[in-house]
Amino acid sequence: MNHLRTTNTSNETLRTMATTLASTDATVLARLRQTKIVPVIVINDAEDAVPLAAALTEGGLACAEVTFRTKAAGEALRRICAENPDMLAGAGTVLTPQQAADAKAAGAHFIVAPGFSPAVVDYCLEHDIPVYPGVCTPTDVEAALAKGLKTLKFFPAEPAGGVNYLKAISAPYNMVEFMPTGGINASNIGAYLAMKNVVACGGSWMAPNDWIAAKAFDRIREATRQAVEVVR
Ligand SMILES: O=C(O)C(=O)C[C@H](O)[C@H](O)COP(=O)(O)O
């Protein structure tokens, strides 16, 4: 019982923190709504960070999710934030509070993850950094709601059932907005963005790993330009 009470109190405190966070969050969300696409990037060599950010920005997307799947992620994000202060730069694949701390130190404007980690969410709420954890089931959505979060990543969007699944899962939760990611590309993004409760979609199709590894920044700039055309 005591344990239950402690947990409830703590969730209430976190909900208050989520409200305090709302103004920063509103700025990030407004920018996400504007760009409509969040390029998901995997950087193995921090030297690629700035030219990659330039290719995305010149292609029309001043936004990126730097995934914490590589050793270079923190340094890559730090360089992007330092050299491109106008870019909306988030950290992705944030699986631990330590990675969230590293992302915050690097200058991340927001944090996303493939799944719902209470420890990562708590860290972000306690440290005033917008967080959009991944959800895929009603149970995940309700765990996020209990923390006061109302913008959630829907991952993995296409393998989980795509737009039809998202319509079904979002029906009971009209207070929640989603950022679908996973298997999204130029041919299916329109259907997601047509949904009123979709803020933006994440995707790696304009900057796949092999193009980054090959330093094919012109190709990434062109694919980004085409992606922007599709959602215009
Ligand atoms: O790591 C995270 O935080 C995630 O949520 C997963 C990524 O966003 C997807 O792996 C991108 O998926 P693709 O566009 O299909 O390559």
The ligand as an SDF file (V2000), in Angstrom:
LIG
                    3D

 16 15  0  0  0  0  0  0  0  0999 V2000
   15.3870    4.4970  -32.4660 O   0  0  0  0  0  0  0  0  0  0  0  0
   14.3320    5.1030  -32.2720 C   0  0  0  0  0  0  0  0  0  0  0  0
   14.1960    6.0020  -31.4180 O   0  0  0  0  0  0  0  0  0  0  0  0
   13.1740    4.7320  -33.0840 C   0  0  0  0  0  0  0  0  0  0  0  0
   12.0700    5.0970  -32.7780 O   0  0  0  0  0  0  0  0  0  0  0  0
   13.3590    3.8910  -34.2440 C   0  0  0  0  0  0  0  0  0  0  0  0
   13.6340    4.6730  -35.5610 C   0  0  0  0  0  0  0  0  0  0  0  0
   12.9520    5.8550  -35.5660 O   0  0  0  0  0  0  0  0  0  0  0  0
   13.3420    3.8130  -36.7140 C   0  0  0  0  0  0  0  0  0  0  0  0
   14.2500    2.7340  -36.6840 O   0  0  0  0  0  0  0  0  0  0  0  0
   13.3780    4.4420  -38.0540 C   0  0  0  0  0  0  0  0  0  0  0  0
   12.7810    3.5350  -38.9250 O   0  0  0  0  0  0  0  0  0  0  0  0
   12.9750    3.5090  -40.4980 P   0  0  0  0  0  0  0  0  0  0  0  0
   12.5250    4.8290  -41.0510 O   0  0  0  0  0  0  0  0  0  0  0  0
   12.1020    2.3740  -40.9330 O   0  0  0  0  0  0  0  0  0  0  0  0
   14.4400    3.2550  -40.7390 O   0  0  0  0  0  0  0  0  0  0  0  0
  1  2  2  0
  2  3  1  0
  2  4  1  0
  4  5  2  0
  4  6  1  0
  6  7  1  0
  7  8  1  0
  7  9  1  0
  9 10  1  0
  9 11  1  0
 11 12  1  0
 12 13  1  0
 13 14  2  0
 13 15  1  0
 13 16  1  0
M  END
$$$$
